[in-house]
């Protein structure tokens, strides 16, 4: 029963899950490896991870993708908005992600090791006094890194992530329940007690139609999807993510928010599975924290609400630079 509950939690946590296998390299893969600004950085003395410097400017921004197992690709619209601000962007695919090395060694799946990986990437890129932006799982990682290495961070941006997994996952499950209830009503059915069901009780109702509607409401609201975003989703590696899920589902940063000292922007979105209340909580408890909730966005607000996402990010960068 516990294992089956874990599998359902995995399904909910990884709503774009399509295959347990790693994606096959396509035509974009070789192009990425040979692109200008690419640097493969050695990690843990035996792996290499892919990074790329894009643009040039005074402001250095390292971005951490979600997943784990996603890629840097869904940040590819950042230069469109940030280049004119003098932002030098550093993309990076984490270990076991599409453009980086893969390993079957399950011991790599700890938060502490990923924090150390980010530090090795920072050293390899020669970054100091830089801005760190983490989205979703990358936001968890960005918080963990900043708590351990605040001396290197000029400004922190967390995007579409809360402070405690059990809190935002409870909201996520309620969103699933709302969709299940609505779809059942359309078929003339009534499912009682959805809001109080445990994970296993709810799982039989998570149909492909429910998953599709969840994605369109809470992950990516703007249709049709931009080809860059669609490409990024096709390259998600889920083969190893199950090894990390117990850490992800138990993650709790609430008692350490006060330890985040650099200027911090917490970006959320009105329709995300991370509720605006979580964003407000983080702003209240991070000493030098600011918050912004994208009114039209969901989990990938940089794509479905860029009209609000990027002005908020630019305002934060400008303000922090003036003070710096």
C-alpha positions in Angstrom: 0.0 0.0 0.0 2.8 2.4 0.9 4.5 1.7 -2.5 1.3 2.3 -4.4 0.8 5.6 -2.6 4.3 6.5 -3.5 3.6 5.8 -7.2 0.6 8.0 -7.2 2.5 10.8 -5.5 5.1 10.4 -8.2 2.4 10.7 -10.9 1.2 13.9 -9.3 4.6 15.4 -8.7 5.7 14.7 -12.3 2.6 15.7 -14.4 4.4 15.5 -17.7 5.5 11.9 -17.1 5.3 10.0 -20.4 8.0 7.3 -20.2 10.3 5.8 -17.7 13.1 5.9 -20.2 15.6 8.6 -21.1 14.6 10.5 -24.3 16.5 9.6 -27.4 18.9 12.4 -28.6 17.4 14.2 -31.5 18.7 16.8 -34.0 18.8 19.5 -31.4 21.1 17.5 -29.1 24.2 17.7 -31.3 23.5 21.3 -32.1 23.4 22.1 -28.4 26.6 20.4 -27.7 28.4 22.4 -30.4 26.7 25.7 -29.7 28.7 28.9 -28.9 29.4 29.5 -25.2 29.0 25.8 -24.2 31.3 24.5 -21.5 31.2 20.9 -20.1 32.0 21.1 -16.4 33.4 18.1 -14.4 31.3 17.1 -11.4 32.3 14.8 -8.6 35.5 13.9 -10.4 33.7 11.6 -12.8 30.8 13.2 -14.6 30.3 16.2 -16.9 27.4 18.5 -17.0 26.5 20.9 -19.8 26.5 24.6 -19.4 26.2 27.6 -21.8 26.9 31.3 -21.5 24.4 33.4 -23.5 24.9 37.1 -24.0 27.2 39.5 -22.2 26.6 42.0 -19.4 27.3 43.1 -15.9 24.5 41.1 -14.4 25.3 37.4 -14.2 22.3 35.0 -13.9 22.6 31.2 -13.4 19.3 29.4 -13.9 18.4 26.0 -12.3 15.7 24.0 -14.1 13.0 21.9 -12.5 12.2 18.2 -12.5 14.5 16.8 -11.5 15.2 15.7 -15.0 13.9 18.7 -16.9 16.4 20.8 -19.0 17.5 24.4 -19.4 15.6 24.7 -22.6 12.4 26.2 -21.1 14.6 29.2 -20.1 15.4 29.9 -23.8 13.0 32.9 -23.9 14.9 34.7 -21.1 17.4 36.5 -23.5 14.4 37.9 -25.4 13.5 39.9 -22.3 16.7 40.2 -20.4 19.4 40.9 -23.0 18.6 44.6 -23.2 19.0 44.8 -19.4 22.7 43.7 -19.6 22.0 40.2 -18.2 24.5 37.5 -19.0 22.7 34.2 -18.7 24.2 30.8 -17.8 22.2 27.7 -18.7 22.9 24.4 -17.0 21.6 20.9 -17.3 21.9 19.1 -14.0 23.4 15.6 -13.8 21.1 13.0 -15.3 19.4 15.6 -17.5 19.2 15.6 -21.3 22.5 17.3 -22.3 24.6 16.1 -19.3 26.0 12.8 -18.2 23.7 10.0 -16.9 24.5 7.5 -14.2 22.6 4.5 -12.7 24.3 5.2 -9.3 21.3 6.0 -7.1 23.6 7.5 -4.4 23.8 10.8 -6.4 20.1 11.5 -5.6 20.5 13.6 -2.5 19.8 17.3 -2.0 23.2 17.8 -0.4 24.9 16.3 -3.5 23.0 18.6 -5.8 23.9 21.6 -3.7 27.6 20.6 -4.1 27.0 20.1 -7.8 25.8 23.7 -8.1 28.9 24.9 -6.2 31.1 23.0 -8.6 29.3 24.5 -11.6 29.7 28.0 -10.0 33.5 27.4 -9.6 33.7 26.0 -13.1 32.0 29.1 -14.6 34.0 31.5 -12.5 30.9 33.1 -11.0 30.8 35.2 -7.9 28.3 37.8 -6.7 25.8 36.4 -9.2 22.1 36.0 -9.4 20.6 32.6 -8.9 17.1 31.7 -10.3 15.6 28.4 -9.6 12.3 27.2 -11.0 10.1 24.4 -9.3 12.6 21.8 -8.1 15.3 24.2 -9.2 13.8 26.7 -6.7 14.2 24.2 -3.9 17.8 23.7 -4.9 18.4 27.5 -5.1 17.1 27.9 -1.6 19.3 25.1 -0.3 22.3 26.5 -2.1 21.8 30.0 -0.9 21.4 28.8 2.7 24.8 27.1 2.4 26.7 29.6 0.2 25.1 33.0 0.7 28.5 34.7 0.2 28.3 34.1 -3.5 24.8 35.3 -4.1 24.0 38.9 -5.1 20.3 38.1 -5.5 18.1 35.0 -5.3 14.9 34.4 -7.4 12.7 31.4 -6.6 10.1 30.7 -9.3 6.9 28.7 -8.9 7.9 26.8 -5.7 6.8 26.9 -2.1 8.5 26.3 1.2 7.1 22.9 2.2 6.2 20.0 -0.1 3.4 18.7 2.0 1.7 22.2 1.9 1.8 22.8 -1.8 1.1 19.2 -2.6 -2.1 19.3 -0.6 -3.1 22.2 -2.8 -2.1 20.2 -5.9 -4.3 17.3 -4.8 -7.2 19.6 -4.2 -6.9 20.9 -7.8 -6.9 17.3 -9.1 -10.0 16.7 -6.9 -11.8 19.7 -8.4 -11.1 18.5 -12.0 -12.3 14.9 -11.1 -15.5 16.3 -9.6 -16.2 18.5 -12.5 -15.5 15.9 -15.2 -17.7 13.4 -13.2 -20.5 15.9 -13.0 -20.4 16.3 -16.8 -21.1 12.6 -17.1 -23.9 12.8 -14.5 -21.9 11.2 -11.8 -21.2 12.2 -8.2 -18.0 11.2 -6.4 -18.4 11.8 -2.6 -15.6 12.7 -0.3 -12.9 13.7 -2.9 -11.5 16.4 -0.7 -10.8 14.1 2.2 -9.6 11.1 0.2 -6.1 9.8 0.7 -3.7 9.4 -2.2 -4.6 5.8 -3.0 -8.4 6.6 -2.9 -7.9 9.4 -5.3 -5.6 7.6 -7.7 -8.2 5.6 -9.6 -9.8 8.8 -10.8 -6.6 10.3 -12.3 -7.4 9.5 -15.9 -5.6 10.8 -19.0 -8.4 13.4 -19.4 -7.9 14.6 -15.8 -4.1 14.9 -16.4 -4.7 16.8 -19.6 -7.0 19.3 -18.0 -4.6 19.7 -15.0 -1.8 20.6 -17.4 -3.9 23.1 -19.3 -5.1 24.8 -16.1 -2.1 24.6 -13.8 1.0 23.9 -15.8 0.8 25.7 -19.2 -2.3 27.8 -19.9 -1.3 29.5 -23.1 -2.2 27.5 -26.2 -0.9 26.5 -28.6 2.4 25.8 -26.7 5.5 27.5 -28.1 7.7 25.0 -29.9 10.6 25.7 -27.6 8.5 24.8 -24.6 7.2 21.7 -26.3 10.8 20.6 -27.2 11.8 21.1 -23.5 9.1 18.8 -22.4 10.0 16.1 -24.9 13.5 16.1 -23.4 12.6 15.5 -19.8 14.5 12.5 -18.3 12.4 10.6 -15.8 14.3 7.3 -15.7 15.9 8.1 -12.3 13.5 10.5 -10.7 11.8 7.9 -8.6 15.0 7.5 -6.5 14.7 11.2 -5.5 11.0 11.4 -4.8 11.0 10.5 -1.1 13.3 13.5 -0.5 11.1 15.7 -2.6 7.9 14.8 -0.9 9.4 15.3 2.6 11.2 18.6 1.7 10.5 21.3 4.3 12.4 24.7 4.2 10.0 26.6 6.5 12.3 26.8 9.5 15.2 28.0 7.4 13.6 30.8 5.4 14.9 33.3 8.0 18.4 32.2 7.1 18.1 33.5 3.5 20.0 36.8 3.7 20.6 38.0 0.1 17.9 40.1 -1.6 15.2 37.6 -2.7 12.3 37.7 -5.2 9.7 35.0 -4.8 7.7 34.6 -8.0 4.4 32.7 -8.1 1.4 32.5 -10.3 -2.3 32.7 -9.7 -3.2 29.4 -11.3 -0.1 27.4 -10.2 -0.3 24.3 -8.0 1.9 26.3 -5.6 -0.8 28.6 -4.1 -0.3 32.4 -3.8 -0.6 31.9 0.0 2.7 30.0 -0.1 4.3 32.9 -1.9 3.1 35.4 0.7 4.4 33.2 3.5 7.8 33.1 2.0 7.9 36.9 1.5 6.9 37.3 5.1 9.6 35.0 6.5 12.6 35.8 4.2 14.3 38.9 5.8 15.0 40.7 2.5 12.2 39.1 0.5 9.9 40.5 -2.1 7.1 38.6 -3.9 5.1 38.8 -7.1 2.2 36.7 -8.2 1.7 36.5 -12.0 -2.1 37.1 -12.4 -2.5 35.1 -15.6 0.2 32.5 -15.1 0.5 28.9 -13.9 3.5 26.7 -13.2 5.5 27.8 -16.2 4.6 31.4 -15.8 7.6 32.5 -17.9 5.7 31.0 -20.9 2.1 31.5 -20.2 2.3 34.9 -18.5 5.6 36.5 -19.7 3.9 39.9 -19.8 4.0 39.9 -16.0 6.8 37.5 -15.2 9.6 39.3 -16.8 8.8 42.9 -15.8 8.7 41.7 -12.1 12.1 40.0 -12.6 13.6 43.0 -14.3 12.3 45.3 -11.6 14.0 43.2 -9.0 17.3 43.1 -10.9 17.3 46.8 -11.4 16.5 47.5 -7.7 19.2 45.1 -6.4 21.8 46.6 -8.8 21.0 50.1 -7.7 21.5 49.1 -4.0 24.6 47.1 -4.9 
